[in-house]
Amino acid sequence: GDAVGDSTVEDATDLIDNGNMGSWQGTDPDLPVGWTNIAADAGEISDGGGFMHLHTDATVEGCGTNTFTTETGKLYEFTASFTKVSGNLELNFIPGSGAGSNGLPSITATDTTYTYVFEETSGGAAAYVQIYTSGAAEWNIDKVQLHEVTPGIVSAATTGPDGWRKHLGTDIWREHSDGATEAVTKLG
């Protein structure tokens, strides 16, 4: 999502527009507003009534999310709800720099809430996630989200981020960057 209050996102920190499958383009194949077609033929992507129905007959057919900006070195968490009817589902993160891709593990489970955390290696303003099949397949897809992950500091004791330690009297702050304003949050 691009802005706080964007009605196409689950929450204001979600980088993927329309991952809740709330608005559709009304084309064939029908895609969530802001998403792009990746070689899917007419009838292969449709509004399943609050979720995406993906039913393909060939290799590498599917869709891509809207584009969003990521930053090198930051952690991101991708989550989605996938319900398998048949075949395999593939995910691929395309970094904003266009330099390579981060192949996410194939989805083979029958009914799953999928979560994958990764570090962005080459940030930029045109990143997106591809959701596609690797052969004939049928899947229902919903609640597609991508959030920046903040390493946690869970106590005021000596616990620091990612297994590090900190001095008991030290405060740790995190600077948030949204391109327009800078804000900080006390983590511990």
NORLIN-V816182 format. One record per pair of residues at least 12 apart in sequence whose ideal C-beta (glycine too) atoms are under 10 Angstrom apart, sorted by the first residue. I is the first residue (numbers start at 0). J is the second residue. D is the distance in Angstrom with one decimal. If there is no record, write none. Layout:
i=I j=J d=D
i=I j=J d=D
This chain:
i=0 j=12 d=7.7
i=0 j=13 d=4.9
i=0 j=14 d=6.7
i=0 j=15 d=7.2
i=0 j=16 d=5.6
i=0 j=17 d=8.8
i=0 j=18 d=8.6
i=0 j=33 d=9.9
i=0 j=65 d=8.8
i=0 j=67 d=8.4
i=0 j=144 d=9.3
i=0 j=145 d=9.7
i=1 j=13 d=10.0
i=1 j=14 d=8.6
i=1 j=16 d=6.9
i=1 j=33 d=9.4
i=1 j=65 d=8.3
i=1 j=67 d=7.8
i=1 j=68 d=9.3
i=2 j=16 d=10.0
i=2 j=177 d=10.0
i=3 j=177 d=9.8
i=5 j=17 d=9.3
i=6 j=19 d=9.5
i=6 j=21 d=7.2
i=6 j=22 d=8.0
i=7 j=19 d=7.4
i=7 j=20 d=9.6
i=7 j=21 d=6.1
i=7 j=22 d=5.8
i=7 j=31 d=7.9
i=7 j=32 d=6.5
i=7 j=33 d=7.0
i=7 j=65 d=8.7
i=8 j=21 d=9.1
i=8 j=65 d=10.0
i=8 j=144 d=8.2
i=9 j=21 d=9.4
i=9 j=78 d=9.7
i=9 j=142 d=7.0
i=9 j=143 d=9.1
i=9 j=144 d=5.9
i=9 j=146 d=9.6
i=10 j=144 d=8.2
i=10 j=146 d=8.4
i=12 j=144 d=9.0
i=12 j=145 d=9.5
i=12 j=146 d=5.4
i=12 j=147 d=7.2
i=12 j=175 d=10.0
i=13 j=67 d=9.4
i=13 j=78 d=9.6
i=13 j=142 d=9.9
i=13 j=143 d=9.0
i=13 j=144 d=4.9
i=13 j=145 d=6.8
i=13 j=146 d=6.3
i=14 j=64 d=8.5
i=14 j=65 d=8.5
i=14 j=66 d=9.5
i=14 j=67 d=4.1
i=14 j=68 d=7.9
i=14 j=69 d=7.7
i=14 j=75 d=7.8
i=14 j=77 d=9.5
i=14 j=126 d=8.1
i=14 j=127 d=9.5
i=14 j=128 d=9.3
i=14 j=144 d=7.9
i=14 j=145 d=4.4
i=14 j=146 d=6.9
i=14 j=147 d=7.6
i=15 j=31 d=9.3
i=15 j=33 d=8.8
i=15 j=34 d=9.0
i=15 j=64 d=4.9
i=15 j=65 d=6.5
i=15 j=66 d=9.9
i=15 j=67 d=6.9
i=15 j=77 d=8.6
i=15 j=78 d=9.8
i=15 j=79 d=9.1
i=15 j=127 d=8.6
i=15 j=128 d=7.0
i=15 j=142 d=9.9
i=15 j=143 d=5.5
i=15 j=144 d=5.8
i=15 j=145 d=5.0
i=15 j=146 d=9.2
i=16 j=31 d=7.7
i=16 j=32 d=7.3
i=16 j=33 d=4.4
i=16 j=34 d=8.0
i=16 j=64 d=7.4
i=16 j=65 d=4.3
i=16 j=66 d=9.4
i=16 j=67 d=8.1
i=16 j=143 d=9.7
i=17 j=30 d=8.9
i=17 j=31 d=3.9
i=17 j=32 d=5.3
i=17 j=33 d=5.4
i=17 j=34 d=6.7
i=17 j=51 d=9.7
i=17 j=64 d=8.2
i=17 j=65 d=7.2
i=17 j=143 d=8.3
i=18 j=31 d=7.6
i=18 j=33 d=9.8
i=18 j=34 d=9.3
i=18 j=51 d=9.7
i=18 j=64 d=7.2
i=18 j=65 d=9.1
i=18 j=78 d=9.0
i=18 j=79 d=7.4
i=18 j=80 d=9.9
i=18 j=128 d=9.4
i=18 j=140 d=9.2
i=18 j=141 d=8.2
i=18 j=142 d=6.4
i=18 j=143 d=3.5
i=18 j=144 d=5.1
i=18 j=145 d=7.9
i=19 j=31 d=8.7
i=19 j=49 d=8.3
i=19 j=50 d=9.3
i=19 j=141 d=7.4
i=19 j=142 d=6.3
i=19 j=143 d=8.0
i=19 j=144 d=8.5
i=20 j=32 d=9.9
i=20 j=34 d=9.9
i=20 j=46 d=7.2
i=20 j=47 d=7.9
i=20 j=48 d=9.1
i=20 j=49 d=5.9
i=20 j=50 d=5.3
i=20 j=51 d=5.5
i=20 j=52 d=9.9
i=20 j=80 d=10.0
i=20 j=139 d=9.8
i=20 j=140 d=7.7
i=20 j=141 d=5.7
i=20 j=142 d=8.1
i=20 j=143 d=7.9
i=21 j=46 d=10.0
i=21 j=49 d=7.9
i=22 j=46 d=9.5
i=23 j=44 d=9.8
i=23 j=45 d=8.6
i=23 j=46 d=4.7
i=23 j=51 d=9.0
i=24 j=36 d=9.5
i=24 j=44 d=9.9
i=24 j=46 d=9.4
i=25 j=46 d=8.8
i=26 j=41 d=9.1
i=26 j=44 d=9.4
i=27 j=39 d=9.7
i=27 j=40 d=9.0
i=27 j=41 d=4.5
i=27 j=42 d=6.5
i=27 j=43 d=9.0
i=27 j=44 d=8.6
i=27 j=45 d=8.1
i=28 j=40 d=6.9
i=28 j=41 d=6.1
i=28 j=42 d=6.8
i=28 j=43 d=5.2
i=28 j=44 d=3.8
i=28 j=45 d=7.0
i=28 j=53 d=9.0
i=28 j=54 d=9.8
i=28 j=55 d=9.7
i=28 j=60 d=9.0
i=28 j=61 d=9.6
i=28 j=62 d=7.9
i=29 j=41 d=9.5
i=29 j=42 d=9.0
i=29 j=43 d=9.6
i=29 j=44 d=6.0
i=29 j=45 d=4.9
i=29 j=46 d=5.5
i=29 j=47 d=9.9
i=29 j=51 d=8.7
i=29 j=52 d=9.1
i=30 j=44 d=5.8
i=30 j=45 d=9.2
i=30 j=46 d=9.1
i=30 j=51 d=8.0
i=30 j=62 d=5.6
i=30 j=63 d=9.1
i=30 j=64 d=9.9
i=31 j=44 d=9.2
i=31 j=46 d=8.4
i=31 j=51 d=6.7
i=31 j=62 d=8.0
i=31 j=64 d=8.2
i=31 j=65 d=8.6
i=31 j=140 d=9.6
i=31 j=143 d=8.5
i=32 j=65 d=8.6
i=33 j=63 d=9.9
i=33 j=64 d=7.6
i=33 j=65 d=3.9
i=33 j=66 d=8.8
i=34 j=51 d=8.8
i=34 j=61 d=10.0
i=34 j=62 d=5.2
i=34 j=63 d=6.3
i=34 j=64 d=5.7
i=34 j=65 d=6.3
i=34 j=127 d=8.8
i=34 j=128 d=9.8
i=34 j=130 d=8.9
i=34 j=143 d=9.3
i=35 j=61 d=10.0
i=35 j=62 d=6.4
i=35 j=63 d=4.6
i=35 j=64 d=8.2
i=35 j=65 d=8.3
i=35 j=66 d=8.9
i=35 j=127 d=7.9
i=35 j=129 d=9.3
i=36 j=60 d=8.9
i=36 j=61 d=8.4
i=36 j=62 d=6.0
i=36 j=63 d=8.0
i=37 j=59 d=7.0
i=37 j=60 d=6.7
i=37 j=61 d=5.0
i=37 j=62 d=5.7
i=37 j=63 d=5.7
i=37 j=91 d=9.7
i=37 j=129 d=6.1
i=37 j=130 d=8.4
i=37 j=131 d=5.6
i=37 j=132 d=9.9
i=38 j=55 d=8.9
i=38 j=57 d=7.8
i=38 j=58 d=8.9
i=38 j=59 d=5.9
i=38 j=60 d=4.9
i=38 j=61 d=7.6
i=38 j=62 d=9.6
i=38 j=131 d=8.0
i=39 j=53 d=7.7
i=39 j=54 d=9.3
i=39 j=55 d=6.4
i=39 j=56 d=9.7
i=39 j=57 d=9.3
i=39 j=59 d=9.6
i=39 j=60 d=4.5
i=39 j=61 d=6.1
i=39 j=62 d=6.6
i=39 j=131 d=8.3
i=39 j=132 d=9.0
i=40 j=55 d=8.0
i=40 j=56 d=7.5
i=40 j=57 d=8.1
i=40 j=60 d=7.1
i=42 j=54 d=7.5
i=42 j=55 d=9.9
i=42 j=56 d=9.8
i=43 j=55 d=5.0
i=43 j=56 d=7.3
i=43 j=57 d=9.1
i=43 j=60 d=6.1
i=43 j=61 d=8.5
i=43 j=62 d=9.5
i=43 j=132 d=9.0
i=43 j=137 d=9.6
i=44 j=60 d=8.5
i=44 j=61 d=7.5
i=44 j=62 d=6.0
i=44 j=130 d=9.7
i=44 j=140 d=9.4
i=47 j=82 d=9.6
i=47 j=139 d=5.7
i=47 j=140 d=8.6
i=47 j=141 d=8.4
i=48 j=139 d=9.9
i=49 j=139 d=9.9
i=49 j=141 d=7.1
i=50 j=80 d=7.8
i=50 j=81 d=9.9
i=50 j=82 d=7.9
i=50 j=138 d=9.7
i=50 j=139 d=5.1
i=50 j=140 d=6.3
i=50 j=141 d=3.9
i=50 j=142 d=8.4
i=50 j=143 d=10.0
i=51 j=79 d=9.9
i=51 j=130 d=8.3
i=51 j=138 d=8.3
i=51 j=139 d=7.0
i=51 j=140 d=4.3
i=51 j=141 d=6.9
i=51 j=143 d=8.3
i=52 j=82 d=9.8
i=52 j=84 d=9.0
i=52 j=137 d=7.8
i=52 j=138 d=7.9
i=52 j=139 d=5.7
i=52 j=140 d=8.0
i=53 j=81 d=9.6
i=53 j=84 d=9.4
i=53 j=86 d=9.6
i=53 j=88 d=7.7
i=53 j=130 d=7.4
i=53 j=131 d=8.4
i=53 j=132 d=6.9
i=53 j=136 d=7.3
i=53 j=137 d=7.0
i=53 j=138 d=4.9
i=53 j=139 d=7.6
i=53 j=140 d=6.1
i=54 j=84 d=7.8
i=54 j=85 d=8.9
i=54 j=86 d=9.3
i=54 j=132 d=9.0
i=54 j=135 d=8.8
i=54 j=136 d=7.6
i=54 j=137 d=4.4
i=54 j=138 d=8.0
i=54 j=139 d=9.6
i=55 j=86 d=7.8
i=55 j=88 d=9.8
i=55 j=131 d=7.9
i=55 j=132 d=4.4
i=55 j=133 d=9.5
i=55 j=134 d=8.0
i=55 j=135 d=6.5
i=55 j=136 d=5.6
i=55 j=137 d=7.7
i=55 j=138 d=8.9
i=56 j=86 d=9.9
i=56 j=132 d=8.9
i=56 j=134 d=8.7
i=56 j=135 d=5.2
i=56 j=136 d=8.8
i=56 j=137 d=9.8
i=57 j=132 d=8.1
i=57 j=133 d=9.8
i=57 j=134 d=7.4
i=57 j=135 d=7.1
i=57 j=136 d=9.8
i=58 j=89 d=9.8
i=58 j=131 d=8.8
i=58 j=132 d=7.4
i=58 j=133 d=6.0
i=58 j=134 d=5.5
i=58 j=135 d=8.8
i=58 j=136 d=9.8
i=59 j=89 d=8.2
i=59 j=129 d=9.0
i=59 j=131 d=5.6
i=59 j=132 d=7.5
i=59 j=133 d=7.1
i=59 j=134 d=9.1
i=60 j=131 d=6.1
i=60 j=132 d=5.7
i=60 j=133 d=9.4
i=60 j=134 d=9.3
i=60 j=135 d=9.4
i=60 j=136 d=8.7
i=61 j=88 d=8.2
i=61 j=89 d=7.7
i=61 j=90 d=9.4
i=61 j=91 d=9.6
i=61 j=129 d=6.5
i=61 j=130 d=5.1
i=61 j=131 d=2.9
i=61 j=132 d=5.9
i=61 j=133 d=9.6
i=61 j=136 d=9.2
i=61 j=138 d=9.3
i=61 j=140 d=9.4
i=62 j=127 d=9.8
i=62 j=128 d=9.4
i=62 j=129 d=7.5
i=62 j=130 d=5.7
i=62 j=131 d=7.3
i=62 j=140 d=9.0
i=63 j=91 d=9.0
i=63 j=93 d=7.6
i=63 j=127 d=4.9
i=63 j=128 d=6.9
i=63 j=129 d=5.0
i=63 j=130 d=7.5
i=63 j=131 d=8.5
i=64 j=77 d=9.9
i=64 j=92 d=9.9
i=64 j=93 d=9.7
i=64 j=126 d=9.1
i=64 j=127 d=5.0
i=64 j=128 d=4.7
i=64 j=129 d=8.1
i=64 j=130 d=7.6
i=64 j=143 d=6.7
i=64 j=144 d=10.0
i=64 j=145 d=7.8
i=65 j=126 d=9.9
i=65 j=127 d=6.7
i=65 j=128 d=9.4
i=66 j=93 d=8.8
i=66 j=95 d=7.5
i=66 j=123 d=9.4
i=66 j=124 d=7.3
i=66 j=125 d=4.7
i=66 j=126 d=6.3
i=66 j=127 d=4.9
i=66 j=128 d=9.9
i=67 j=95 d=7.7
i=67 j=123 d=9.9
i=67 j=124 d=8.1
i=67 j=125 d=8.4
i=67 j=126 d=5.6
i=67 j=127 d=7.0
i=67 j=128 d=9.1
i=67 j=145 d=7.2
i=68 j=95 d=6.1
i=68 j=122 d=7.4
i=68 j=123 d=7.0
i=68 j=124 d=4.6
i=68 j=125 d=8.1
i=68 j=126 d=6.9
i=68 j=177 d=9.5
i=68 j=178 d=7.5
i=69 j=92 d=8.9
i=69 j=94 d=6.6
i=69 j=95 d=5.4
i=69 j=96 d=9.1
i=69 j=119 d=4.6
i=69 j=120 d=9.8
i=69 j=121 d=8.8
i=69 j=122 d=4.5
i=69 j=123 d=6.9
i=69 j=124 d=8.5
i=69 j=125 d=9.6
i=69 j=126 d=4.7
i=69 j=127 d=9.9
i=69 j=145 d=8.7
i=69 j=147 d=8.1
i=70 j=95 d=8.8
i=70 j=119 d=6.4
i=70 j=122 d=4.3
i=70 j=123 d=8.8
i=70 j=126 d=9.9
i=70 j=147 d=8.1
i=70 j=176 d=7.5
i=71 j=94 d=8.6
i=71 j=95 d=9.3
i=71 j=96 d=8.2
i=71 j=118 d=8.8
i=71 j=119 d=5.8
i=71 j=120 d=6.5
i=71 j=121 d=5.9
i=71 j=122 d=4.1
i=71 j=123 d=8.4
i=72 j=118 d=6.7
i=72 j=119 d=6.8
i=72 j=120 d=8.0
i=72 j=121 d=9.8
i=72 j=122 d=7.7
i=73 j=118 d=7.3
i=73 j=119 d=5.5
i=73 j=122 d=7.3
i=73 j=147 d=5.7
i=73 j=148 d=7.7
i=73 j=149 d=9.1
i=73 j=150 d=10.0
i=73 j=176 d=9.6
i=74 j=116 d=6.0
i=74 j=117 d=7.2
i=74 j=118 d=5.5
i=74 j=119 d=7.7
i=74 j=146 d=9.6
i=74 j=147 d=7.1
i=74 j=148 d=4.0
i=74 j=149 d=8.0
i=74 j=150 d=7.1
i=74 j=161 d=9.4
i=75 j=92 d=8.1
i=75 j=101 d=9.5
i=75 j=115 d=9.0
i=75 j=116 d=7.1
i=75 j=117 d=6.1
i=75 j=118 d=7.8
i=75 j=119 d=6.0
i=75 j=122 d=10.0
i=75 j=126 d=9.0
i=75 j=128 d=10.0
i=75 j=145 d=5.8
i=75 j=146 d=6.9
i=75 j=147 d=5.9
i=75 j=148 d=6.3
i=76 j=114 d=6.5
i=76 j=115 d=7.3
i=76 j=116 d=4.8
i=76 j=117 d=8.3
i=76 j=144 d=8.1
i=76 j=145 d=7.2
i=76 j=146 d=5.3
i=76 j=147 d=8.0
i=76 j=148 d=4.9
i=77 j=90 d=7.3
i=77 j=92 d=7.2
i=77 j=101 d=9.7
i=77 j=103 d=6.7
i=77 j=113 d=7.6
i=77 j=114 d=7.2
i=77 j=115 d=4.9
i=77 j=116 d=7.8
i=77 j=117 d=7.5
i=77 j=128 d=6.5
i=77 j=143 d=8.1
i=77 j=144 d=7.3
i=77 j=145 d=5.2
i=77 j=146 d=8.5
i=78 j=112 d=6.8
i=78 j=113 d=6.5
i=78 j=114 d=4.9
i=78 j=115 d=7.9
i=78 j=116 d=9.6
i=78 j=142 d=7.0
i=78 j=143 d=7.7
i=78 j=144 d=5.0
i=78 j=145 d=7.9
i=78 j=146 d=7.9
i=79 j=106 d=8.7
i=79 j=111 d=8.9
i=79 j=112 d=7.6
i=79 j=113 d=5.2
i=79 j=114 d=8.5
i=79 j=115 d=9.2
i=79 j=128 d=8.8
i=79 j=130 d=7.9
i=79 j=140 d=6.4
i=79 j=141 d=7.2
i=79 j=142 d=5.9
i=79 j=143 d=4.4
i=79 j=144 d=7.0
i=79 j=145 d=9.3
i=80 j=110 d=8.5
i=80 j=111 d=7.6
i=80 j=112 d=5.4
i=80 j=113 d=7.5
i=80 j=139 d=8.2
i=80 j=140 d=7.2
i=80 j=141 d=4.5
i=80 j=142 d=4.5
i=80 j=143 d=8.1
i=80 j=144 d=9.8
i=81 j=106 d=5.2
i=81 j=107 d=9.7
i=81 j=108 d=7.4
i=81 j=109 d=9.1
i=81 j=110 d=7.6
i=81 j=111 d=5.5
i=81 j=112 d=8.0
i=81 j=113 d=5.6
i=81 j=130 d=9.0
i=81 j=138 d=5.9
i=81 j=139 d=7.4
i=81 j=140 d=5.9
i=81 j=141 d=8.2
i=81 j=142 d=9.5
i=81 j=143 d=9.4
i=82 j=108 d=9.5
i=82 j=109 d=7.5
i=82 j=110 d=5.1
i=82 j=111 d=8.0
i=82 j=137 d=9.7
i=82 j=138 d=6.7
i=82 j=139 d=4.1
i=82 j=140 d=7.9
i=82 j=141 d=8.0
i=83 j=106 d=7.4
i=83 j=107 d=7.5
i=83 j=108 d=6.7
i=83 j=109 d=4.8
i=83 j=110 d=6.8
i=83 j=111 d=8.1
i=83 j=136 d=8.2
i=83 j=137 d=7.9
i=83 j=138 d=5.8
i=83 j=139 d=8.3
i=84 j=109 d=8.9
i=84 j=136 d=8.0
i=84 j=137 d=3.8
i=84 j=138 d=6.4
i=84 j=139 d=7.2
i=85 j=132 d=9.8
i=85 j=134 d=9.8
i=85 j=135 d=7.4
i=85 j=136 d=5.9
i=85 j=137 d=4.9
i=85 j=138 d=8.3
i=86 j=106 d=10.0
i=86 j=107 d=9.2
i=86 j=132 d=5.8
i=86 j=133 d=7.7
i=86 j=134 d=5.9
i=86 j=135 d=5.6
i=86 j=136 d=2.4
i=86 j=137 d=6.4
i=86 j=138 d=7.4
i=87 j=105 d=5.4
i=87 j=106 d=6.9
i=87 j=107 d=5.7
i=87 j=132 d=6.8
i=87 j=133 d=5.2
i=87 j=134 d=6.9
i=87 j=135 d=9.8
i=87 j=136 d=6.1
i=87 j=138 d=9.1
i=88 j=105 d=6.9
i=88 j=106 d=4.1
i=88 j=107 d=7.9
i=88 j=108 d=9.6
i=88 j=113 d=9.1
i=88 j=130 d=7.0
i=88 j=131 d=7.6
i=88 j=132 d=6.2
i=88 j=133 d=8.0
i=88 j=136 d=6.4
i=88 j=137 d=9.7
i=88 j=138 d=5.2
i=88 j=140 d=8.0
i=89 j=102 d=7.8
i=89 j=103 d=8.0
i=89 j=104 d=9.1
i=89 j=105 d=5.6
i=89 j=106 d=7.5
i=89 j=129 d=7.6
i=89 j=130 d=7.7
i=89 j=131 d=5.3
i=89 j=132 d=6.8
i=89 j=133 d=5.1
i=89 j=134 d=9.8
i=89 j=136 d=9.3
i=90 j=102 d=7.7
i=90 j=103 d=3.8
i=90 j=104 d=7.5
i=90 j=105 d=7.8
i=90 j=106 d=6.9
i=90 j=113 d=8.1
i=90 j=115 d=7.6
i=90 j=128 d=6.4
i=90 j=129 d=6.8
i=90 j=130 d=6.0
i=90 j=131 d=8.1
i=90 j=143 d=9.8
i=91 j=103 d=6.5
i=91 j=127 d=9.3
i=91 j=128 d=7.2
i=91 j=129 d=4.2
i=91 j=130 d=8.4
i=91 j=131 d=7.5
i=92 j=115 d=8.7
i=92 j=117 d=6.8
i=92 j=119 d=8.4
i=92 j=126 d=7.2
i=92 j=127 d=8.0
i=92 j=128 d=5.6
i=92 j=129 d=7.9
i=92 j=145 d=8.6
i=93 j=123 d=9.8
i=93 j=125 d=8.1
i=93 j=126 d=6.2
i=93 j=127 d=5.4
i=93 j=128 d=7.4
i=93 j=129 d=6.5
i=94 j=119 d=6.3
i=94 j=120 d=6.7
i=94 j=121 d=4.7
i=94 j=122 d=6.7
i=94 j=123 d=6.2
i=94 j=125 d=8.7
i=94 j=126 d=5.4
i=94 j=127 d=9.3
i=95 j=119 d=8.3
i=95 j=121 d=7.5
i=95 j=122 d=5.6
i=95 j=123 d=2.5
i=95 j=124 d=5.1
i=95 j=125 d=4.8
i=95 j=126 d=3.8
i=95 j=127 d=8.5
i=96 j=119 d=9.4
i=96 j=120 d=8.8
i=96 j=121 d=4.0
i=96 j=122 d=6.7
i=96 j=123 d=4.0
i=96 j=124 d=9.0
i=96 j=125 d=8.2
i=96 j=126 d=8.3
i=97 j=121 d=8.3
i=97 j=123 d=7.1
i=97 j=125 d=6.8
i=97 j=126 d=9.0
i=98 j=120 d=8.0
i=98 j=121 d=4.5
i=98 j=122 d=10.0
i=98 j=123 d=8.3
i=99 j=120 d=7.8
i=99 j=121 d=7.2
i=100 j=129 d=8.1
i=101 j=115 d=9.3
i=101 j=117 d=5.7
i=101 j=118 d=8.9
i=101 j=119 d=8.2
i=101 j=120 d=7.4
i=101 j=121 d=9.6
i=101 j=126 d=9.8
i=101 j=128 d=9.6
i=102 j=129 d=9.7
i=103 j=115 d=5.2
i=103 j=117 d=7.5
i=103 j=128 d=8.0
i=103 j=129 d=9.3
i=103 j=130 d=9.7
i=105 j=133 d=7.3
i=106 j=130 d=9.2
i=106 j=136 d=9.9
i=106 j=138 d=7.8
i=106 j=140 d=9.6
i=110 j=139 d=9.2
i=112 j=141 d=9.7
i=112 j=142 d=7.7
i=113 j=140 d=9.8
i=113 j=142 d=9.7
i=113 j=143 d=9.5
i=114 j=144 d=9.7
i=115 j=145 d=9.9
i=116 j=146 d=9.8
i=116 j=148 d=6.0
i=117 j=148 d=9.3
i=118 j=148 d=9.3
i=119 j=147 d=9.1
i=124 j=178 d=9.6
i=126 j=145 d=8.8
i=127 j=145 d=9.5
i=128 j=143 d=7.4
i=128 j=145 d=6.7
i=130 j=143 d=7.4
i=147 j=175 d=8.8
i=147 j=176 d=9.9
i=149 j=173 d=6.1
i=149 j=175 d=8.8
i=149 j=184 d=8.1
i=149 j=186 d=7.6
i=150 j=162 d=9.4
i=150 j=163 d=8.9
i=150 j=171 d=10.0
i=150 j=173 d=8.5
i=150 j=186 d=8.4
i=151 j=186 d=7.6
i=151 j=187 d=8.6
i=152 j=165 d=7.7
i=152 j=170 d=9.9
i=152 j=171 d=5.7
i=152 j=173 d=8.9
i=152 j=185 d=9.3
i=152 j=186 d=4.2
i=152 j=187 d=3.5
i=153 j=186 d=9.1
i=153 j=187 d=7.2
i=154 j=187 d=6.4
i=155 j=167 d=8.2
i=155 j=168 d=9.8
i=155 j=170 d=9.1
i=155 j=187 d=5.8
i=156 j=187 d=8.3
i=157 j=169 d=9.0
i=157 j=187 d=9.8
i=158 j=187 d=7.3
i=159 j=171 d=6.9
i=159 j=186 d=9.2
i=159 j=187 d=7.9
i=160 j=173 d=8.9
i=160 j=186 d=7.5
i=160 j=187 d=8.7
i=165 j=186 d=9.9
i=165 j=187 d=7.6
i=169 j=187 d=8.8
i=170 j=185 d=6.2
i=170 j=186 d=8.3
i=170 j=187 d=7.3
i=171 j=184 d=9.8
i=171 j=185 d=7.6
i=171 j=186 d=4.9
i=171 j=187 d=5.4
i=172 j=184 d=6.8
i=172 j=185 d=5.6
i=172 j=186 d=6.6
i=172 j=187 d=9.4
i=173 j=185 d=8.2
i=173 j=186 d=5.4
i=173 j=187 d=10.0
